[in-house]
Amino acid sequence: MTSLGLAMIALLVAAATAHAAETVHQLAAVARAEAQKLSADAQLVQIDVTSFSLAMDRSGLPDMSRVGPPAVLLFYYVSPTTQRHIRVVVQADLSPEQRQFLRDRGTSPIQADVVPASAVPYTRVIHESFSELNEALASAERGGFQRECAGVNPHYGCGRVVRAELHAYWNGQGPGTPIWTFAFGQDARARGITRQVDAVTGRVVMVEEASPGVVAPASLSVRVVLSYSDGENPSSLAAIRDGQGVIVLLTARFNTRVVAPVSCLVFRSQLTGNEARQTNEKCETLNRTFEAGGDKPLTVLNPITFHLAPNQNTDVLEITWTFTANGVTQKAQESLRIDR
């Protein structure tokens, strides 16, 4: 999306109030159709409701004690055949006038694009039978927030939902269980309040991403070195000069059997926030089987020369290696300073 498009959408979202809205299932069906234009077998792996519209009271003024329907939703998909990772942004709560505003400017409240694998941390498919957002939210709110919100100014919205997210949690076997996670306003100690709801049974639950019995596929490391060969253990570099050639050394030791993992390496400037370089826009599928506890770790060498922008004297790069295997996504990070 262009900066102008994002600016227009931001203005529309800021002005949005509660209008009649489709259900999340209906919006998911629309998003799926857009994703399948990019990859026919795109499968839903995450829903992220990033904002809600304003609810209105009988006087027509905003009711700060509750929210209206979802305003912006991000649907994430993964294609098994093309390995594409797709994001569909849906502006769900627009008035007819706001929709016409977008149409007049040649844009749409639904935007689909291919994104790096690092932007889609989940790989387990969410099946269409998940509970509707408003039903799950009602379950999350049913226990009340009297204890958590004690001592908080009621106008601060301690018990008002601010975000909702759905993905499948894995317990070590089977396809995984879809869980709605709701984030509410902060308590008196500025701590976030969350509730999780099983999107199959509708029960309030407490789950962790790394459940007992789930083995992380690998232990990862990222290092920047001057040179590398078998049998050597070169020193890691924390800083280099502009234009200096180095090797980004990726190492994985496997804790369990891994088949065809997906590897993605991203460089991002910590000073500007810009993504400096990605070794492969679609990342890379390693079409091999790796056994647990092998004699030698998986080693990936990435020779590279870093250059500062003409108007820069220094920068700090965040190097992120994302490794997805057996339905689990792991990350290893390192920082590197570059001086002119």
C-alpha positions in Angstrom: 0.0 0.0 0.0 1.2 3.5 -0.7 1.8 6.2 1.9 -1.2 8.1 0.6 -3.4 5.0 0.8 -2.3 4.3 4.4 -2.9 7.9 5.3 -6.4 7.9 3.9 -7.2 4.6 5.6 -5.9 5.9 8.9 -8.1 9.0 8.6 -11.1 6.8 7.8 -10.4 4.5 10.8 -10.0 7.4 13.1 -13.4 8.7 12.1 -15.1 5.4 12.1 -18.0 4.8 14.5 -20.2 1.7 15.0 -21.9 0.8 11.8 -23.6 -2.5 10.9 -20.7 -5.0 10.4 -20.2 -8.4 9.0 -19.2 -11.3 11.2 -15.5 -12.3 11.3 -16.5 -15.5 9.4 -18.0 -13.4 6.7 -14.9 -11.1 6.6 -12.7 -14.2 6.5 -14.5 -15.5 3.5 -13.9 -12.3 1.6 -10.3 -12.2 2.7 -9.8 -15.8 1.7 -11.0 -15.0 -1.8 -8.5 -12.2 -2.1 -5.7 -14.4 -0.7 -6.5 -17.2 -3.2 -6.0 -14.7 -6.1 -2.3 -14.8 -5.1 -2.1 -18.5 -4.2 -5.0 -20.8 -4.9 -4.4 -23.0 -1.9 -3.8 -20.2 0.6 -4.8 -21.5 4.1 -5.7 -19.2 7.1 -3.2 -19.3 10.0 -3.9 -16.2 11.9 -6.5 -13.4 12.5 -5.4 -10.2 14.1 -8.0 -7.6 15.1 -5.9 -4.5 15.5 -8.6 -2.0 16.4 -12.3 -1.7 17.1 -14.7 1.1 16.2 -16.2 3.5 18.7 -19.5 2.4 20.3 -22.1 5.1 20.5 -24.6 5.8 23.4 -28.2 6.9 22.9 -27.2 10.5 22.7 -25.0 9.8 19.7 -21.8 10.4 21.6 -19.0 7.9 22.0 -19.5 5.4 24.8 -16.0 4.9 26.3 -17.0 2.0 28.4 -17.4 -0.4 25.4 -16.3 -0.9 21.8 -18.2 -1.4 18.6 -17.5 -3.9 15.8 -13.9 -4.6 14.6 -12.5 -1.8 12.5 -9.3 -3.2 11.1 -8.5 -6.9 10.7 -5.4 -8.6 9.4 -5.8 -12.1 7.9 -2.6 -14.2 7.4 -2.4 -17.1 5.0 0.3 -19.7 4.0 0.3 -21.5 0.7 1.7 -25.1 1.0 2.6 -25.3 -2.6 4.2 -21.9 -3.3 5.4 -21.2 0.2 3.9 -17.8 -0.1 2.9 -15.9 3.0 0.0 -13.6 2.4 -1.6 -10.8 4.4 -5.0 -9.4 3.7 -5.9 -6.1 5.4 -9.7 -5.6 5.8 -11.3 -2.2 6.7 -14.4 -3.6 8.1 -16.3 -0.8 9.8 -16.7 1.9 7.1 -19.9 3.9 6.4 -21.3 3.9 2.8 -19.8 7.4 2.5 -16.3 6.2 3.5 -16.5 3.3 1.1 -17.4 5.7 -1.7 -14.5 7.9 -0.7 -12.1 5.0 -1.2 -13.8 4.0 -4.5 -13.5 7.5 -5.9 -9.8 7.4 -5.3 -9.3 4.0 -7.0 -8.6 2.1 -3.8 -10.3 -0.6 -1.8 -11.1 -1.4 1.9 -9.5 -4.8 1.2 -5.8 -5.1 0.4 -3.9 -8.4 -0.2 -0.1 -8.7 -0.6 2.7 -11.2 -0.3 4.8 -10.6 2.9 8.1 -12.2 4.2 7.8 -15.4 6.2 9.0 -13.5 9.3 5.7 -11.5 9.2 3.7 -14.7 9.6 4.9 -16.5 12.7 2.2 -19.3 12.7 1.9 -22.2 10.3 -1.0 -24.3 11.7 -4.2 -24.0 9.8 -7.3 -22.5 11.5 -10.4 -24.4 10.4 -13.6 -22.6 9.6 -15.5 -23.9 12.6 -13.9 -21.5 15.0 -16.2 -19.5 17.3 -17.3 -16.1 16.3 -15.4 -13.1 17.8 -18.3 -11.6 19.6 -19.2 -14.9 21.2 -15.7 -15.5 22.4 -15.4 -11.9 23.6 -18.6 -12.3 25.7 -17.1 -15.4 27.3 -13.9 -13.5 28.1 -15.8 -10.6 29.7 -18.2 -12.8 31.6 -15.9 -13.2 34.7 -15.7 -9.4 35.1 -12.7 -7.2 35.8 -13.6 -6.1 39.3 -10.3 -7.2 40.8 -8.0 -6.3 37.9 -9.6 -2.9 37.4 -9.8 -1.9 41.1 -8.4 1.6 41.6 -8.4 2.5 37.9 -10.2 5.6 36.7 -13.3 4.2 34.9 -12.7 6.6 31.9 -9.4 4.8 31.3 -11.1 1.8 29.9 -9.4 -0.9 32.0 -12.0 -3.6 31.0 -12.4 -2.5 27.4 -11.0 -4.8 24.7 -8.3 -3.1 22.6 -7.1 -6.1 20.5 -8.0 -9.7 19.6 -5.9 -12.4 18.0 -6.6 -16.0 16.9 -4.2 -18.7 16.0 -3.9 -22.5 16.6 -1.9 -23.6 19.7 -0.2 -26.9 19.4 -0.1 -29.4 22.3 2.4 -31.8 20.7 -0.1 -33.8 18.5 -3.0 -33.2 16.2 -3.8 -30.1 14.2 -3.7 -27.7 17.2 -6.5 -25.8 19.0 -7.6 -22.3 17.8 -7.4 -19.9 20.7 -8.8 -16.3 20.8 -6.6 -14.0 22.9 -8.1 -10.7 24.0 -6.1 -7.7 25.3 -7.9 -5.3 27.5 -6.9 -1.9 29.0 -4.2 -1.7 31.8 -4.8 -2.2 35.5 -3.7 0.2 38.2 -0.1 -0.9 37.9 -0.1 -0.4 34.1 -0.1 -4.1 33.5 -2.0 -5.5 30.5 -5.1 -7.6 31.1 -5.6 -10.6 28.8 -8.1 -13.4 28.5 -7.9 -16.6 26.3 -10.9 -18.4 25.0 -10.9 -21.9 23.3 -12.4 -21.1 19.9 -13.9 -24.7 19.7 -15.5 -25.1 23.1 -16.0 -21.4 24.0 -14.4 -21.9 27.5 -12.0 -19.4 29.1 -8.6 -21.1 29.2 -5.0 -20.4 30.1 -2.5 -21.7 27.5 1.2 -21.0 26.7 2.8 -21.1 23.2 5.3 -23.7 24.4 3.1 -26.3 26.0 4.6 -29.2 27.9 5.6 -32.0 25.5 6.3 -29.6 22.6 9.9 -29.9 21.6 11.5 -26.8 20.0 12.8 -28.2 16.7 16.2 -26.6 17.0 18.6 -24.3 18.9 19.6 -21.4 16.7 22.4 -18.9 16.7 23.4 -16.0 14.5 26.9 -14.6 14.3 28.9 -12.2 12.2 32.5 -13.3 11.4 35.3 -12.4 9.1 35.9 -15.9 7.8 34.8 -19.5 8.4 35.9 -23.0 7.6 35.3 -26.5 9.2 37.0 -27.0 12.5 37.4 -23.3 13.2 35.6 -21.2 15.8 36.0 -17.7 14.5 35.4 -14.7 16.9 32.1 -12.9 16.5 32.1 -9.3 15.4 30.1 -6.6 17.2 31.2 -3.7 14.9 32.6 -3.3 11.4 33.5 -0.5 9.0 31.4 0.7 6.1 32.1 -1.4 3.0 33.7 -4.3 5.0 32.9 -7.8 3.8 31.8 -10.3 6.4 30.0 -13.6 6.8 26.7 -13.9 8.5 26.9 -17.4 10.1 23.7 -19.3 10.9 23.8 -22.5 13.0 21.0 -24.8 14.0 21.3 -28.0 16.2 18.2 -30.1 16.0 16.4 -31.4 19.0 13.9 -33.5 17.0 13.5 -34.8 13.5 12.8 -31.9 11.1 11.5 -32.1 7.5 11.8 -29.3 5.0 12.1 -26.3 7.3 11.7 -22.7 6.1 14.6 -20.3 6.7 14.4 -16.5 6.4 17.1 -13.9 7.1 16.2 -10.2 7.5 18.4 -7.2 8.2 16.7 -4.2 9.8 18.1 -0.8 10.8 17.5 0.0 14.5 18.0 3.7 13.8 15.5 4.2 11.0 13.3 1.1 11.3 13.8 0.3 7.6 14.4 -3.2 6.4 17.9 -3.1 5.0 17.9 -6.4 3.1 16.4 -9.8 3.0 18.4 -12.7 1.5 15.4 -14.0 -0.4 12.0 -12.3 -0.5 10.2 -15.7 -0.4 12.7 -17.0 2.1 14.1 -20.5 1.5 12.7 -24.0 2.0 15.5 -26.4 2.9 14.2 -29.6 1.1 16.0 -32.0 3.4 15.3 -34.1 6.5 17.4 -33.3 9.6 17.7 -35.9 12.3 17.9 -35.0 16.0 21.4 -34.8 17.5 23.3 -35.1 14.3 27.1 -35.1 14.3 27.3 -31.7 12.7 24.9 -28.7 13.0 23.2 -27.2 10.0 25.5 -24.3 9.0 24.5 -21.6 6.5 27.1 -19.1 5.3 25.9 -15.7 4.0 28.8 -13.6 2.6 27.8 -9.9 2.5 29.2 -6.4 2.4 27.3 -3.8 4.3 27.2 -0.2 3.1 25.9 2.9 4.8 23.6 5.4 3.0 25.5 8.4 1.7 24.2 10.7 4.4 24.9 8.2 7.3 28.0 8.0 9.5 26.8 5.1 11.6 24.0 2.5 11.9 23.0 -0.5 14.0 21.5 -3.5 12.2 19.3 -6.0 13.8 19.9 -9.4 12.2 16.9 -11.8 12.6 16.9 -15.4 11.5 13.4 -17.0 11.4 13.3 -20.8 11.3 10.0 -22.6 10.9 9.8 -26.4 11.3 7.2 -28.9 12.6 4.6 -26.1 13.0 6.9 -24.1 15.3 8.6 -20.8 14.4 11.8 -19.8 16.2 14.0 -16.7 16.0 17.6 -15.9 16.7 18.9 -12.4 16.6 22.2 -10.5 16.7 23.1 -6.8 16.4 25.9 -5.3 14.4 27.2 -1.7 14.4 28.5 -0.1 11.2 30.7 3.0 11.3 32.0 5.0 8.4 
